[in-house]
């Protein structure tokens, strides 16, 4: 019986590996890194890992959890944010800073040569990581995204919560209003 279970498990692992494009497979493809934080404002020049820029939408003490799984699945959970609000959420290229724009532009698998990127050819949920969510009556929300590519090492450094849901039309694609909070996360870098 144990041999049959092991054989079935190996077959399942083989099927999962076969479903990932060969170009995306590698030693670090099958990992899971979980990151948790509690939002706080910038104080005395100190930038917390989870920083709120708008305490009306993301109050001090609100919580965030981001799970980064290899080849590439990202999950987001928040608690304690404004109730009944639709947030935009995207992976950005730089860590959070004292100012909302310090986190740089959206991470793009294929980079738009014209920045800021508002061309739907580049600013779309297949080329970027969009994790928009609506918070419920208790201020909780969650979202996830799966991509067929991997992050370039060191080039995806934060998850930013935006003022409203993400737009998709030409000239506005990828825009979601002000950056209301940011969580520094080293995406695509499994913990060793």
C-alpha positions as CSV (number, residue, x, y, z in Angstrom):
1,X,0.0,0.0,0.0
2,X,2.8,2.4,0.9
3,X,4.5,1.9,-2.4
4,X,1.3,2.6,-4.3
5,X,0.8,5.9,-2.3
6,X,4.5,6.9,-3.0
7,X,4.1,6.1,-6.7
8,X,0.9,8.2,-6.8
9,X,2.6,11.1,-5.1
10,X,5.5,11.0,-7.5
11,X,3.1,10.9,-10.4
12,X,1.4,14.0,-9.0
13,X,4.7,15.8,-8.6
14,X,5.6,14.9,-12.1
15,X,2.3,16.2,-13.5
16,X,2.7,19.5,-11.6
17,X,6.3,19.9,-12.9
18,X,5.1,19.1,-16.4
19,X,2.4,21.8,-16.2
20,X,5.1,24.5,-15.7
21,X,6.8,25.7,-18.9
22,X,10.2,24.2,-19.2
23,X,11.8,27.7,-19.5
24,X,10.4,28.5,-16.1
25,X,11.5,25.4,-14.2
26,X,14.6,25.4,-12.0
27,X,15.9,24.6,-8.6
28,X,14.1,27.5,-6.9
29,X,10.7,27.1,-8.7
30,X,9.1,25.1,-6.0
31,X,9.3,27.2,-2.8
32,X,6.9,29.0,-0.6
33,X,7.8,32.2,1.2
34,X,5.3,33.8,3.6
35,X,5.7,37.4,4.7
36,X,3.6,39.1,7.4
37,X,3.5,42.7,8.5
38,X,1.5,45.3,10.6
39,X,1.0,48.7,9.0
40,X,2.4,51.8,10.7
41,X,3.2,55.4,9.4
42,X,6.6,56.7,8.8
43,X,7.8,58.2,12.1
44,X,11.0,60.1,12.8
45,X,12.5,59.0,9.5
46,X,11.9,55.3,10.2
47,X,10.1,53.5,7.4
48,X,8.4,50.3,8.7
49,X,8.4,47.2,6.5
50,X,4.6,47.7,6.2
51,X,4.0,51.4,5.8
52,X,0.6,53.3,5.6
53,X,0.5,56.6,3.8
54,X,-3.3,57.0,4.2
55,X,-4.6,56.0,7.6
56,X,-8.2,56.6,6.6
57,X,-7.9,53.6,4.1
58,X,-5.1,51.6,5.8
59,X,-5.1,52.4,9.6
60,X,-2.2,51.9,11.8
61,X,-2.4,48.3,13.1
62,X,-4.0,46.9,9.9
63,X,-2.3,43.6,8.9
64,X,-1.0,42.1,5.7
65,X,0.2,38.7,4.7
66,X,1.8,37.9,1.3
67,X,2.7,34.4,0.1
68,X,5.1,34.1,-2.7
69,X,5.3,30.6,-4.4
70,X,7.7,29.7,-7.1
71,X,6.8,29.9,-10.8
72,X,4.7,32.3,-9.9
73,X,1.7,32.4,-7.6
74,X,1.2,35.3,-5.2
75,X,-1.5,35.4,-2.5
76,X,-2.5,38.5,-0.5
77,X,-4.6,38.8,2.7
78,X,-5.3,42.0,4.6
79,X,-7.2,42.7,7.8
80,X,-8.2,45.9,9.5
81,X,-8.3,48.1,6.3
82,X,-11.3,50.4,5.4
83,X,-14.5,48.5,5.2
84,X,-16.3,48.0,1.9
85,X,-13.6,49.6,-0.2
86,X,-12.1,48.4,-3.5
87,X,-8.3,48.6,-3.5
88,X,-5.9,48.2,-6.3
89,X,-2.8,46.2,-5.4
90,X,0.3,45.6,-7.5
91,X,3.9,44.3,-7.2
92,X,6.4,47.2,-7.5
93,X,10.1,47.3,-8.4
94,X,11.6,49.0,-5.3
95,X,11.2,48.6,-1.5
96,X,8.8,50.9,0.3
97,X,10.1,54.3,1.3
98,X,9.2,57.4,3.3
99,X,7.3,58.7,0.2
100,X,4.6,56.7,-1.7
101,X,6.5,57.0,-5.0
102,X,9.7,55.5,-3.5
103,X,8.5,52.0,-4.4
104,X,9.0,52.7,-8.1
105,X,6.9,51.5,-11.0
106,X,4.9,48.3,-11.4
107,X,7.1,45.2,-11.9
108,X,6.6,44.1,-15.5
109,X,7.7,40.7,-17.0
110,X,8.2,42.5,-20.4
111,X,9.1,46.1,-19.6
112,X,7.3,48.9,-21.4
113,X,10.0,51.2,-23.0
114,X,7.8,54.2,-22.2
115,X,7.4,55.0,-18.5
116,X,5.1,55.5,-16.7
117,X,3.5,52.6,-18.4
118,X,-0.2,53.1,-19.4
119,X,-0.2,51.0,-22.5
120,X,-2.5,48.0,-22.1
121,X,0.0,45.9,-24.1
122,X,2.3,46.1,-21.1
123,X,0.1,47.3,-18.2
124,X,-2.1,44.3,-17.9
125,X,-2.6,41.5,-15.3
126,X,-0.7,39.0,-17.5
127,X,2.5,41.1,-17.7
128,X,2.2,42.5,-14.2
129,X,0.9,41.2,-10.8
130,X,-2.5,42.7,-10.1
131,X,-4.0,41.7,-6.7
132,X,-7.0,44.0,-6.6
133,X,-9.5,43.2,-3.8
134,X,-12.6,44.5,-2.1
135,X,-12.6,44.6,1.7
136,X,-15.6,43.2,3.5
137,X,-17.7,44.5,6.4
138,X,-14.9,43.6,8.8
139,X,-12.2,45.3,6.7
140,X,-10.7,42.0,5.5
141,X,-9.8,41.2,1.9
142,X,-7.8,38.7,-0.1
143,X,-6.7,38.0,-3.7
144,X,-4.3,35.9,-5.6
145,X,-2.6,35.8,-9.0
146,X,-0.8,33.1,-11.1
147,X,1.7,34.0,-13.8
148,X,3.5,31.8,-16.3
149,X,6.8,33.6,-15.7
150,X,9.2,34.1,-12.8
151,X,10.4,37.4,-11.2
152,X,13.9,38.6,-12.1
153,X,16.0,38.4,-8.9
154,X,16.1,41.6,-7.0
155,X,13.7,43.5,-9.3
156,X,10.4,43.0,-7.5
157,X,10.6,44.4,-4.0
158,X,7.2,45.5,-2.7
159,X,3.5,45.2,-2.8
160,X,1.6,48.5,-3.0
161,X,-2.1,49.1,-2.1
162,X,-3.7,51.8,-4.2
163,X,-6.7,54.1,-3.7
164,X,-9.1,52.3,-6.1
165,X,-9.3,49.4,-8.5
166,X,-7.0,49.1,-11.5
167,X,-8.0,50.7,-14.8
168,X,-7.5,48.9,-18.1
169,X,-8.1,51.4,-20.9
170,X,-5.5,53.0,-23.2
171,X,-3.7,55.9,-21.5
172,X,-4.9,54.8,-18.1
173,X,-4.0,51.1,-18.0
174,X,-2.5,50.0,-14.7
175,X,-3.5,53.2,-12.9
176,X,-5.2,52.8,-9.6
177,X,-5.0,56.2,-7.9
178,X,-2.8,57.2,-5.0
179,X,-0.5,54.7,-3.2
180,X,-2.1,54.3,0.2
181,X,0.2,51.7,1.7
182,X,3.2,49.6,0.9
183,X,4.7,46.3,2.1
184,X,8.4,45.5,1.4
185,X,8.7,42.0,0.1
186,X,11.7,40.3,-1.7
187,X,9.6,38.6,-4.4
188,X,11.1,35.7,-6.3
189,X,13.8,35.1,-3.6
190,X,13.2,31.9,-1.7
191,X,14.3,31.9,1.9
192,X,17.3,29.7,2.5
